[in-house]
Amino acid sequence: LCSIEPINCLPVLMNILSNTFLRLFNSTARIRVWSDPFYRIESPHTKESLFVFCLTYVLTLAAGLPPHFAMSSMEDYKVKSI
């Protein structure tokens, strides 16, 4: 019924419990539960846009780190902590 992975186990358990409660109340309806945990990117344009966004973010972050460390070093020099 359920594989070892917890991603698959919870939807199966919810399906069993909900259908059991429906049977207890003499209902003919059934509930179907499925799991699709990962969003699938189908279009190459979306992949390219995501890549460009991530690259821009990383380059912006990389450009901002050296001045941060330089200013920290200057503050240490001003208070003569070294």
C-alpha positions, 0 to 999 in steps of 0.5 A: 500500500505504501512505500517507505518514502514519507512523501507517498505514505501520507496521501495513501493514509489520507485516502484510506482513512477518508474512504473508511469514514465514508463507508462508515456513514453508508456513503457511495462516494469515494475520495481519491488522493494523489501526490505530485510533490515536485513542480514540473517546468515544461517550457524551455523559456521558463527554465531560461528565465529561472536560470537568468534570475538565479545567475543575476542574484548570485552575481549581485550577491558576489559583488556585494560581499567583498565591500562588506568584508572590507568595511568590517576590516576598516572598522576593526582598524579604526578601533585598533582591535588588530 
